[in-house]
């Protein structure tokens, strides 16, 4: 199966309160830009916007890390794409390759959908992004 073409979106921003929490937790160099894992996928003739967000699914719903929350908000705050229902896919390694799982999921999504790919990015999914996505450029929406 072929990797999914994606462009990294730079210039998207989380909500102000989330950004303040990140700066308080991690600091921030003046003049340095902060970017979160938000992508534009070109998939089977559709454009789908995706956040790659750290966290886990619980019985109460998704629980995101602070950076995962910032990535999700950055995607939701994009000035384009469908602002309808948010779809969350929990990613886990298993017998079915992650690329296959994500491709099957994307097959069900409409053009301009916004999707949160959720999982343990610090451990289980560390480095997996390179096995799924083929970088084909950057979309800069900084203004």
Buried (B, 14 or more C-beta within 10 A) or exposed (E): EEBBBBBBBBBBBBBEEBBEBBEEEEEEEEEEEBBBBBBBBBBEEBBBBBBBBBBBBEEEEBEBBBBBBBBBBBBBEBEEBBEEEBBBBBBBEEEEEBBEBBBEBBEEBEEBBBBBBBBBBEEEBEEBBEEBBEEBEEBEBEE
